[in-house]
Amino acid sequence: MKIKVLGSGCARCNKLYEATNKALEDLNIQADVVKDEDMMSMMSYGIVRTPALVINEKAVLSGRLPSGEELKGLIKEHADES
């Protein structure tokens, strides 16, 4: 599974990155997680608000921080697509 946290490097983007790694640890799921601060990359996914989360090349969240449970749900939902 490949996960990208898209954002400008702001505090909310960093929190989403940390929360994503924590959720993966809690779920015992292995994934490659990267932070991507490139504006062209964000535009290629149609992202206009950050932070954003891309799982397996599909934008699944943008413009807000999800709760821990919502984040785990998104990860589990897309885990089988890898």
Backbone as ProteinMPNN parsed JSONL, in Angstrom:
{"seq_chain_A": "MKIKVLGSGCARCNKLYEATNKALEDLNIQADVVKDEDMMSMMSYGIVRTPALVINEKAVLSGRLPSGEELKGLIKEHADES", "coords_chain_A": {"N_chain_A": [[0.849, -1.163, 0.0], [0.505, 2.219, -0.796], [0.798, 5.403, 0.501], [0.187, 8.834, 0.395], [0.708, 11.927, 1.905], [-0.435, 14.952, 1.243], [0.521, 18.339, 1.117], [1.478, 21.642, 2.243], [3.413, 21.559, 4.127], [2.542, 22.55, 6.443], [1.321, 22.845, 9.865], [-1.055, 21.317, 10.187], [-0.806, 19.528, 8.071], [1.473, 18.121, 8.819], [0.454, 16.948, 11.142], [-1.452, 15.228, 10.041], [0.221, 13.461, 8.68], [1.615, 12.293, 10.848], [-0.579, 11.158, 12.227], [-1.473, 9.337, 10.344], [0.647, 7.494, 10.236], [0.466, 6.549, 12.853], [-2.108, 5.393, 12.828], [-1.703, 3.314, 10.993], [0.135, 1.796, 12.424], [-1.463, 1.077, 14.639], [-3.349, -0.491, 13.317], [-1.771, -2.485, 12.403], [-0.761, -2.573, 9.778], [1.244, -2.615, 6.934], [2.769, -0.03, 5.088], [3.941, 2.247, 2.591], [4.631, 5.434, 3.413], [4.596, 8.745, 2.459], [5.434, 12.228, 2.559], [4.295, 14.775, 0.544], [5.033, 17.752, -0.869], [4.769, 19.079, -3.206], [3.301, 21.317, -5.401], [2.398, 20.837, -8.032], [2.018, 18.114, -7.999], [-0.096, 17.925, -6.175], [-2.093, 19.222, -7.642], [-2.358, 17.42, -9.714], [-3.856, 15.423, -8.604], [-6.197, 16.709, -8.253], [-6.458, 18.194, -5.983], [-7.329, 20.905, -4.012], [-7.428, 21.927, -1.507], [-5.594, 21.602, 1.48], [-4.739, 19.725, 4.445], [-4.209, 16.726, 2.489], [-5.055, 13.344, 1.631], [-3.812, 10.596, -0.056], [-4.387, 7.423, -1.179], [-3.034, 4.597, -2.53], [-2.805, 5.903, -5.023], [-5.244, 7.232, -5.206], [-7.171, 9.987, -4.398], [-8.466, 10.445, -1.265], [-9.231, 12.11, 0.772], [-9.478, 15.539, 1.623], [-8.593, 18.838, 2.705], [-9.074, 18.814, 5.466], [-8.557, 17.535, 8.83], [-8.989, 14.218, 9.625], [-10.829, 12.273, 12.093], [-9.268, 9.917, 14.326], [-10.505, 7.41, 14.119], [-11.928, 7.666, 11.717], [-9.804, 7.936, 9.94], [-8.533, 5.437, 10.219], [-10.582, 3.862, 9.176], [-10.618, 4.723, 6.492], [-8.102, 3.826, 5.671], [-8.341, 1.019, 6.07], [-10.424, 0.504, 4.284], [-9.215, 0.925, 1.817], [-7.075, -0.769, 1.829], [-7.156, -3.282, 0.646], [-6.856, -2.763, -2.0], [-4.259, -2.6, -2.769]], "CA_chain_A": [[0.0, 0.0, 0.0], [1.241, 3.47, -0.859], [0.02, 6.517, 1.024], [0.814, 10.149, 0.295], [0.104, 13.047, 2.607], [-0.158, 16.125, 0.429], [0.349, 19.61, 1.817], [2.556, 22.615, 2.136], [4.328, 21.414, 5.257], [1.925, 23.255, 7.569], [1.112, 22.039, 11.078], [-2.117, 20.323, 9.954], [-0.254, 18.503, 7.177], [2.361, 17.295, 9.643], [-0.393, 16.15, 12.031], [-2.044, 14.143, 9.253], [1.304, 12.496, 8.445], [1.819, 11.56, 12.105], [-1.782, 10.375, 12.513], [-1.5, 8.23, 9.385], [1.598, 6.487, 10.706], [-0.091, 5.967, 14.084], [-3.226, 4.523, 12.444], [-1.116, 2.115, 10.388], [0.708, 1.017, 13.52], [-2.581, 0.509, 15.398], [-3.998, -1.507, 12.484], [-0.747, -3.457, 12.026], [-0.726, -2.61, 8.317], [2.469, -2.071, 6.354], [2.542, 0.872, 3.959], [4.933, 3.279, 2.318], [3.991, 6.732, 3.646], [5.463, 9.868, 2.108], [4.872, 13.573, 2.543], [4.518, 15.383, -0.765], [4.741, 19.176, -0.778], [4.83, 19.626, -4.558], [2.011, 21.848, -5.85], [1.997, 20.16, -9.27], [1.524, 16.803, -7.587], [-1.421, 18.136, -5.594], [-3.012, 19.547, -8.728], [-2.591, 16.223, -10.527], [-4.907, 14.652, -7.925], [-7.371, 17.558, -8.128], [-6.493, 18.716, -4.621], [-7.264, 22.359, -3.909], [-7.288, 22.246, -0.091], [-4.754, 20.664, 2.21], [-3.999, 18.538, 4.033], [-4.922, 15.74, 1.685], [-4.558, 11.982, 1.761], [-3.926, 9.788, -1.265], [-4.083, 6.015, -0.903], [-2.927, 3.838, -3.782], [-3.007, 6.849, -6.131], [-6.607, 7.751, -5.213], [-7.402, 11.0, -3.37], [-9.573, 9.994, -0.425], [-9.561, 13.113, 1.771], [-8.754, 16.807, 1.469], [-9.069, 20.036, 3.364], [-9.359, 18.689, 6.9], [-7.966, 16.425, 9.576], [-10.017, 13.258, 10.042], [-10.652, 11.664, 13.416], [-8.467, 8.701, 14.264], [-11.341, 6.3, 13.648], [-12.198, 7.869, 10.289], [-8.558, 7.654, 9.228], [-8.379, 3.983, 10.201], [-11.579, 3.348, 8.252], [-10.147, 4.983, 5.127], [-6.974, 2.929, 5.402], [-8.856, -0.346, 5.923], [-11.24, 0.447, 3.069], [-8.377, 0.908, 0.622], [-5.954, -1.685, 2.018], [-7.26, -4.423, -0.261], [-6.608, -2.327, -3.368], [-2.824, -2.538, -3.055]], "C_chain_A": [[0.902, 1.235, 0.0], [0.321, 4.604, -0.432], [0.832, 7.791, 0.887], [0.007, 11.136, 1.13], [0.528, 14.291, 1.838], [-0.411, 17.389, 1.231], [1.593, 20.456, 1.718], [3.608, 22.473, 3.225], [3.808, 22.126, 6.496], [1.707, 22.287, 8.744], [0.049, 20.967, 10.867], [-1.624, 19.198, 9.051], [0.658, 17.56, 7.956], [1.561, 16.416, 10.599], [-1.03, 14.986, 11.284], [-1.004, 13.063, 8.97], [1.518, 11.636, 9.696], [0.627, 10.653, 12.421], [-1.895, 9.169, 11.587], [-0.562, 7.12, 9.825], [1.096, 5.794, 11.967], [-1.226, 5.0, 13.756], [-2.71, 3.227, 11.828], [-0.53, 1.203, 11.453], [-0.404, 0.328, 14.316], [-3.249, -0.631, 14.637], [-3.057, -2.646, 12.091], [-0.742, -3.684, 10.511], [0.572, -1.953, 7.851], [2.134, -1.191, 5.166], [3.736, 1.794, 3.807], [4.204, 4.608, 2.458], [4.998, 7.829, 3.325], [4.697, 11.173, 2.239], [5.26, 14.191, 1.205], [4.073, 16.842, -0.693], [4.748, 19.859, -2.143], [3.445, 20.054, -5.053], [1.514, 21.152, -7.12], [1.435, 18.777, -8.959], [0.117, 16.922, -7.022], [-2.448, 18.399, -6.69], [-3.321, 18.318, -9.578], [-3.662, 15.316, -9.918], [-6.194, 15.463, -7.779], [-7.533, 18.16, -6.741], [-6.379, 20.232, -4.649], [-7.129, 22.815, -2.456], [-6.463, 21.164, 0.595], [-5.102, 20.74, 3.695], [-4.881, 17.589, 3.229], [-4.258, 14.382, 1.853], [-4.846, 11.227, 0.473], [-3.505, 8.369, -0.902], [-4.133, 5.261, -2.216], [-3.341, 4.68, -4.992], [-4.429, 7.376, -6.257], [-6.762, 8.75, -4.067], [-8.641, 10.6, -2.572], [-10.014, 11.029, 0.605], [-8.819, 14.394, 1.446], [-9.421, 17.907, 2.279], [-9.356, 19.953, 4.843], [-8.584, 17.535, 7.505], [-9.085, 15.475, 9.987], [-9.788, 12.822, 11.489], [-9.794, 10.416, 13.24], [-9.246, 7.53, 13.705], [-11.662, 6.435, 12.162], [-10.968, 7.527, 9.462], [-8.312, 6.15, 9.135], [-9.359, 3.352, 9.216], [-11.157, 3.543, 6.806], [-9.014, 4.039, 4.743], [-7.465, 1.507, 5.183], [-9.642, -0.51, 4.619], [-10.387, 0.294, 1.806], [-7.204, -0.057, 0.717], [-5.982, -2.836, 1.019], [-6.961, -4.057, -1.712], [-5.13, -2.357, -3.741], [-2.318, -3.778, -3.769]], "O_chain_A": [[1.917, 1.288, 0.695], [-0.791, 4.744, -0.94], [2.016, 7.826, 1.221], [-1.221, 11.17, 1.063], [1.71, 14.634, 1.793], [-1.416, 17.507, 1.932], [2.62, 20.038, 1.182], [4.596, 23.207, 3.23], [4.531, 22.29, 7.479], [1.888, 21.077, 8.615], [0.219, 19.833, 11.314], [-1.989, 18.039, 9.249], [0.614, 16.344, 7.767], [1.936, 15.27, 10.847], [-1.141, 13.885, 11.824], [-1.319, 11.874, 9.017], [1.592, 10.41, 9.613], [0.809, 9.508, 12.837], [-2.357, 8.105, 11.999], [-0.925, 5.944, 9.794], [1.281, 4.588, 12.13], [-1.304, 3.914, 14.331], [-3.236, 2.153, 12.119], [-0.681, -0.017, 11.39], [-0.304, -0.858, 14.63], [-3.667, -1.622, 15.237], [-3.488, -3.646, 11.518], [-0.722, -4.818, 10.031], [0.943, -0.876, 8.317], [1.31, -1.559, 4.329], [4.448, 2.082, 4.77], [3.265, 4.883, 1.711], [6.111, 7.84, 3.852], [3.481, 11.222, 2.057], [6.418, 14.132, 0.793], [2.896, 17.135, -0.484], [4.733, 21.088, -2.221], [2.525, 19.237, -5.113], [0.315, 20.907, -7.255], [0.48, 18.332, -9.596], [-0.759, 16.121, -7.346], [-3.549, 17.851, -6.658], [-4.427, 18.19, -10.104], [-4.298, 14.536, -10.627], [-7.179, 14.96, -7.24], [-8.626, 18.588, -6.369], [-5.446, 20.781, -5.236], [-6.759, 23.961, -2.199], [-6.618, 19.973, 0.324], [-5.697, 21.72, 4.145], [-6.11, 17.642, 3.282], [-3.073, 14.279, 2.171], [-5.973, 11.219, -0.023], [-2.41, 8.143, -0.385], [-5.14, 5.282, -2.925], [-4.107, 4.244, -5.852], [-4.793, 7.913, -7.303], [-6.517, 8.415, -2.908], [-9.726, 10.438, -3.13], [-11.051, 10.859, 1.246], [-7.658, 14.352, 1.037], [-10.631, 17.905, 2.504], [-9.837, 20.922, 5.43], [-8.035, 16.683, 6.806], [-10.039, 15.9, 10.639], [-8.697, 12.982, 12.035], [-9.622, 9.924, 12.125], [-8.722, 6.746, 12.914], [-11.67, 5.444, 11.431], [-11.075, 6.901, 8.407], [-7.923, 5.65, 8.08], [-9.006, 2.413, 8.502], [-11.314, 2.641, 5.983], [-8.975, 3.519, 3.628], [-7.06, 0.853, 4.222], [-9.536, -1.532, 3.941], [-10.782, -0.378, 0.854], [-6.413, -0.155, -0.222], [-4.928, -3.31, 0.594], [-6.826, -4.939, -2.56], [-4.784, -2.16, -4.905], [-1.129, -3.872, -4.076]]}, "name": "protein", "num_of_chains": 1, "seq": "MKIKVLGSGCARCNKLYEATNKALEDLNIQADVVKDEDMMSMMSYGIVRTPALVINEKAVLSGRLPSGEELKGLIKEHADES"}
